[in-house]
Amino acid sequence: MKNDVNRQVRLKARPDGIPQAEHFELVEAPLPTLAEGEVLVRNSFLSVEPAMRGWVSAVANYSEPVAIGAVMRSLAAGTVIESRHPDWRPGDRVTGLFGWQEVAAVKPAAIQRKIEDDDLPLSTALGVLGLNGLTAYFGLLDAGQPKKGETVVVSTAAGAVGSCVGQIARIEGCRTVGIAGGPTKAALCREAFGFDAAVDYKAPGFEVALAASCPGGIDVYFDNTSGAISDAVLRHLNVGARVVVCGTASIASWDPIPLGPRVERHLLVKRARMQGILVFDYADRYPQGLAKLAGWVREGRIRYREDILVGIEQAPDAIAGLYRGDNLGKRLIRID
């Protein structure tokens, strides 16, 4: 980073579907100056999330779309280098919505938390000990309500959220089946994250392999994809099953809404429940979830993988890369 320049990635054009590199621009801006009550953060890691596709879409979402010409909204982790607020001091390690930029001047409301776990890498605050891990924790335990001996199926099981879901389900005494794209990711589910079985949805005979992996049916389905993968899973729901809808990664665009098999008959006949999950609804319980997750990481009961791109210039193509399946683990951008 130049001493007098703040490099930023801004949204240049509104994408129709998955944002590509050409929808962003890398610009050099003056270093921000602090107003009273603000905090200056030097970012070390920028997060790349599947949800960012929704953040830049013109289609209605749970948050306001990022404005054209604005710094791309993003979670980041870094260090306070200057403060005009009494609660924050230089040297504090923090995470929050700081955007795709090297330095951010923010109000305290943008700071999610001070990172106290000095024995764990700072990068984990954006993955297993960030919103990804918290989504897995609350989504599975609160919405999925797994019981010992049940079968839990997870789509995008090699990803930052899915891999954590599978490991928490194992901790709860469940049998776990992961769905991932390609033999490398399927093997990662089994060998690194301890899934009892893993199915490659890209391979011929996916539906046959799924059925063979769930001979007793499915009690909990943690859905990160929607689409054809979920259509196949729903056929195997047990009576009283719970479906947790966390993401819709397989749908390129929701305008117009794509048509497919209807879920109502599955839910009716199996007396199943389908529930959406947004981690922001659990903000008041984040400390509880983070304490449990950090303990499991320290004990080796939860493992994680990170896919780190070096340099902010890697950011414009990073979201598209997620949807191409380029990453193995939580995707981050490290700023040197």
C-alpha positions in Angstrom: 0.0 0.0 0.0 1.4 3.4 -0.9 1.5 5.8 2.0 -0.8 8.3 0.5 -3.1 6.1 -1.5 -6.0 3.8 -0.7 -6.7 1.3 -3.3 -10.4 0.3 -3.6 -12.5 -2.0 -5.7 -15.7 -0.3 -6.8 -18.9 -1.6 -8.5 -18.7 -0.2 -12.1 -21.8 -1.8 -13.7 -24.8 -3.8 -12.5 -24.5 -7.5 -13.4 -27.3 -9.6 -14.7 -26.6 -12.8 -12.8 -23.2 -13.7 -11.4 -20.9 -10.6 -11.2 -17.8 -10.8 -13.4 -14.4 -9.0 -13.3 -15.7 -6.4 -15.8 -18.4 -5.3 -13.4 -15.7 -3.9 -11.0 -12.9 -1.4 -11.2 -9.8 -0.9 -9.1 -9.2 2.7 -8.3 -6.7 4.7 -6.2 -8.3 7.1 -3.8 -6.9 9.5 -1.2 -6.4 8.1 2.3 -9.6 8.8 4.3 -9.6 11.3 7.1 -11.4 10.6 10.3 -14.4 12.4 11.6 -15.2 12.6 15.3 -16.4 9.2 16.5 -14.8 7.2 13.6 -12.2 4.5 13.5 -9.5 4.0 10.8 -8.8 0.3 10.0 -6.1 -1.1 7.8 -7.5 -4.3 6.2 -5.4 -7.5 6.2 -8.0 -9.9 4.7 -11.1 -9.3 2.6 -13.9 -11.8 2.4 -15.4 -13.3 -0.7 -19.0 -14.6 -0.2 -21.5 -16.3 -2.5 -24.0 -13.8 -1.0 -22.2 -10.9 -2.7 -24.0 -11.8 -5.9 -27.2 -10.7 -4.2 -25.6 -7.6 -2.8 -24.9 -6.2 -6.3 -28.2 -7.4 -7.9 -31.0 -5.1 -8.9 -33.5 -7.8 -7.8 -34.9 -7.3 -4.3 -32.7 -8.8 -1.6 -32.4 -8.7 2.2 -30.1 -5.7 1.9 -29.8 -2.6 -0.2 -27.9 -3.1 -3.5 -24.4 -1.7 -3.6 -24.6 1.5 -5.5 -22.8 2.0 -8.8 -19.5 3.7 -8.1 -19.4 2.6 -4.5 -16.8 0.5 -2.8 -17.9 -3.2 -2.9 -19.5 -4.2 0.3 -17.5 -6.8 2.1 -16.6 -8.2 5.4 -12.9 -7.7 6.3 -10.5 -8.2 9.1 -7.7 -5.8 10.0 -6.1 -3.6 12.6 -7.2 -0.2 14.0 -4.5 2.3 13.1 -6.2 5.5 14.3 -9.2 6.2 16.4 -11.4 9.1 17.4 -13.8 6.9 19.4 -13.1 6.0 23.1 -14.0 2.3 22.7 -11.4 1.6 20.1 -7.6 1.9 20.2 -4.7 1.6 17.7 -3.6 -2.0 17.6 -7.1 -3.5 18.2 -7.8 -6.4 15.8 -11.3 -6.0 14.4 -13.7 -7.4 11.8 -16.7 -5.8 10.2 -18.2 -4.4 7.0 -15.2 -2.4 5.9 -15.4 -3.1 2.1 -13.0 -4.1 -0.6 -10.4 -1.5 0.1 -7.0 -1.3 1.8 -8.0 1.3 4.5 -11.5 2.1 5.8 -12.8 4.9 7.9 -15.8 3.6 9.7 -18.3 4.3 12.4 -18.4 1.8 15.3 -21.6 0.3 14.0 -19.7 -1.2 11.1 -17.4 -3.1 13.4 -18.7 -6.5 14.1 -16.4 -7.4 17.0 -12.9 -7.0 18.5 -10.9 -10.2 17.9 -9.7 -11.5 21.2 -8.5 -15.0 20.1 -4.8 -14.2 19.6 -3.9 -17.9 19.4 -6.0 -18.3 16.2 -5.2 -16.8 12.8 -6.8 -13.5 12.0 -8.2 -14.9 8.8 -10.5 -17.3 10.8 -12.6 -14.3 11.8 -13.9 -14.2 8.2 -14.6 -17.9 8.0 -15.0 -20.6 10.6 -15.0 -18.0 13.4 -17.0 -15.5 11.3 -20.4 -15.4 9.6 -19.7 -18.7 7.8 -19.2 -20.6 11.0 -22.1 -18.8 12.7 -24.4 -19.6 9.8 -23.5 -23.2 10.1 -23.9 -23.2 13.9 -27.3 -21.5 14.1 -28.6 -22.8 10.9 -28.0 -26.4 11.8 -28.7 -26.4 15.5 -31.6 -23.9 15.6 -33.3 -24.5 12.3 -32.2 -28.1 11.5 -32.5 -29.4 15.1 -30.4 -32.6 14.4 -30.8 -35.5 16.7 -28.3 -38.3 17.5 -28.4 -41.0 14.9 -30.2 -38.9 12.2 -28.9 -38.5 8.7 -27.8 -34.9 7.7 -27.2 -34.1 4.1 -25.3 -30.9 3.1 -24.9 -29.3 -0.3 -21.7 -27.4 -1.2 -20.3 -29.5 1.5 -16.7 -28.6 0.8 -17.4 -24.9 1.2 -16.9 -22.6 4.2 -20.4 -23.1 5.5 -21.1 -26.6 4.4 -17.9 -28.1 5.7 -18.7 -26.6 9.1 -22.3 -27.9 9.1 -21.1 -31.4 8.5 -18.6 -31.3 11.3 -21.1 -29.9 13.8 -23.6 -32.6 12.7 -20.9 -35.2 13.5 -20.3 -33.6 16.9 -24.1 -34.0 17.5 -23.8 -37.7 16.7 -25.4 -37.6 13.3 -24.5 -39.5 10.1 -23.3 -37.0 7.5 -23.5 -37.0 3.7 -21.9 -34.3 1.7 -22.7 -33.2 -1.8 -19.9 -31.4 -3.7 -18.7 -30.7 -7.3 -16.0 -32.9 -8.6 -13.9 -35.8 -7.2 -11.4 -33.6 -5.4 -14.0 -31.8 -3.4 -15.9 -35.0 -2.6 -12.6 -36.5 -1.3 -12.0 -33.4 0.7 -15.4 -33.8 2.4 -14.5 -37.4 3.5 -10.8 -37.0 4.3 -10.5 -33.5 5.7 -14.0 -32.8 7.1 -15.0 -36.3 8.2 -18.3 -36.8 6.3 -19.4 -40.4 6.4 -20.1 -40.3 2.6 -19.7 -37.7 -0.1 -21.4 -37.6 -3.5 -20.2 -35.8 -6.6 -23.2 -34.0 -8.2 -21.2 -33.6 -11.5 -20.7 -37.3 -11.9 -23.0 -39.6 -14.0 -25.4 -41.4 -11.8 -25.5 -38.7 -9.1 -29.1 -39.5 -8.0 -28.3 -43.2 -7.8 -25.2 -42.5 -5.7 -27.2 -40.1 -3.4 -29.9 -42.7 -2.8 -27.2 -45.3 -2.0 -25.6 -42.9 0.5 -28.9 -42.4 2.3 -30.4 -45.8 2.6 -32.4 -44.8 5.7 -33.6 -41.5 4.1 -32.8 -38.0 5.1 -33.7 -36.2 8.3 -32.0 -32.9 7.9 -31.1 -31.2 4.6 -28.9 -28.1 4.7 -29.5 -26.5 1.3 -26.9 -24.2 -0.1 -27.8 -24.6 -3.8 -31.5 -24.9 -4.6 -32.1 -26.2 -8.1 -31.6 -29.7 -9.4 -29.5 -30.9 -6.5 -32.2 -30.0 -4.0 -34.9 -31.6 -6.2 -33.0 -34.9 -6.0 -32.5 -34.6 -2.2 -36.2 -33.8 -1.4 -37.3 -37.1 -2.8 -35.5 -38.9 0.1 -36.9 -36.9 3.0 -38.1 -38.8 6.0 -41.3 -38.1 7.9 -40.6 -35.1 10.1 -37.6 -34.0 8.1 -36.2 -30.4 8.4 -34.9 -28.5 5.3 -32.7 -25.5 6.1 -32.5 -23.1 3.1 -29.2 -21.2 3.4 -28.3 -20.4 -0.2 -29.4 -20.7 -3.8 -26.0 -20.9 -5.5 -27.1 -23.0 -8.5 -29.6 -20.4 -9.7 -27.8 -17.9 -12.0 -30.7 -15.4 -11.9 -34.1 -15.1 -10.2 -35.5 -12.7 -12.8 -37.6 -14.4 -14.1 -38.0 -17.0 -11.4 -37.0 -20.4 -12.7 -39.5 -23.2 -12.8 -38.9 -26.6 -11.5 -40.4 -29.5 -9.5 -42.7 -28.2 -6.7 -41.8 -28.9 -3.1 -45.3 -28.8 -1.6 -46.1 -32.5 -2.1 -42.8 -33.5 -0.4 -43.5 -31.3 2.6 -47.1 -32.4 2.9 -46.6 -36.2 2.6 -43.5 -36.2 4.8 -44.9 -33.6 7.2 -41.5 -31.9 6.7 -40.5 -28.3 7.5 -38.6 -25.9 5.2 -37.1 -22.8 6.8 -34.8 -20.0 5.5 -31.8 -18.9 7.6 -30.1 -15.5 7.7 -27.3 -15.3 10.2 -28.0 -11.6 11.0 -31.1 -12.7 12.8 -28.9 -14.2 15.5 -26.7 -11.2 16.1 -27.4 -11.1 19.9 -26.2 -14.7 20.2 -22.9 -14.4 18.2 -20.8 -14.5 21.4 -22.3 -17.9 22.3 -21.8 -19.3 18.9 -18.2 -18.0 18.5 -17.2 -19.4 21.9 -18.4 -22.9 20.9 -16.9 -22.8 17.5 -13.5 -21.5 18.8 -13.5 -24.3 21.4 -14.1 -27.0 18.7 -11.4 -25.5 16.5 -8.9 -25.6 19.3 -9.8 -29.2 20.1 -9.4 -30.2 16.5 -13.1 -31.2 16.3 -13.7 -28.6 13.5 -11.2 -28.3 10.7 -11.2 -25.6 8.1 -9.6 -24.8 4.7 -8.8 -21.4 3.3 -8.4 -20.4 -0.4 -6.3 -17.2 -0.2 -5.7 -14.9 -3.2 -2.9 -12.4 -2.7 -3.4 -8.8 -3.6 -6.5 -6.6 -3.9 -6.2 -6.7 -7.7 -7.5 -10.3 -7.4 -10.8 -9.1 -6.1 -12.8 -8.3 -9.3 -12.8 -11.9 -10.5 -13.1 -13.5 -7.0 -16.9 -13.8 -6.9 -17.1 -15.3 -10.3 -14.4 -17.8 -9.3 -16.5 -19.0 -6.4 -19.4 -19.8 -8.8 -16.9 -21.5 -11.2 -15.8 -23.7 -8.3 -12.2 -22.5 -8.4 -11.8 -22.4 -4.6 -11.0 -25.2 -2.1 -12.2 -23.8 1.2 -13.1 -20.3 2.4 -12.1 -17.7 -0.2 -10.2 -14.7 1.1 -8.1 -11.9 -0.4 -4.9 -11.1 1.6 -3.6 -7.5 1.4 0.2 -7.3 1.8 
